[in-house]
Amino acid sequence: MLEEHSSPVVSLRIFYQAGVRNEPSGMSGITSLCSWIINEGTSNFDRSEYARIIQAGGGRSDYSNSKDFAEFSVKIPSNMVDTVLYLEA
């Protein structure tokens, strides 16, 4: 981690060890399905609330998949760190 106090912005990247490489033979697409499910919401937040809350606060978010992992990343104002961690929990 590198602290930089010149700008009140936080970049947060959360990696899940759940890449395409970890999918069982004959069951491809599980990693993409997991990313899609994250966007469907939780018992605490309705569908698309993640993006709406982050964008309303001036941030941006992204999900991506690779052979080795799935990643959730955000760039947000520093006063939103607790909110984003709560969204992800």
Residue pairs with C-beta under 8 A, 6 or more apart in sequence:
8 77
8 78
8 79
9 75
9 76
9 77
9 78
10 74
10 75
10 76
10 77
10 78
10 80
10 81
11 73
11 74
11 75
12 73
12 74
12 75
12 76
12 81
12 84
12 85
13 71
13 72
13 73
14 71
14 72
14 73
14 88
15 69
15 70
15 71
16 34
16 69
16 70
16 71
16 72
17 68
17 69
18 30
18 31
18 34
18 69
18 70
19 31
19 65
19 66
19 67
19 68
19 69
19 70
20 28
20 31
20 65
20 66
20 67
21 67
21 68
22 31
23 29
23 30
23 31
24 30
31 65
31 70
32 65
34 70
35 63
35 64
35 65
35 70
38 50
38 63
38 72
39 47
39 48
39 50
39 51
39 63
40 47
41 47
41 48
41 49
41 50
44 86
45 53
45 87
49 87
50 61
50 87
51 61
53 83
53 87
54 60
54 61
54 74
54 76
54 80
54 84
54 87
55 61
57 76
57 77
57 79
57 80
57 83
58 76
58 77
59 74
59 75
59 76
59 77
59 80
59 84
60 74
60 75
60 76
61 72
61 73
61 74
62 71
62 72
62 73
62 74
63 70
63 71
63 72
63 73
64 70
64 71
64 73
65 71
72 88
74 84
76 84
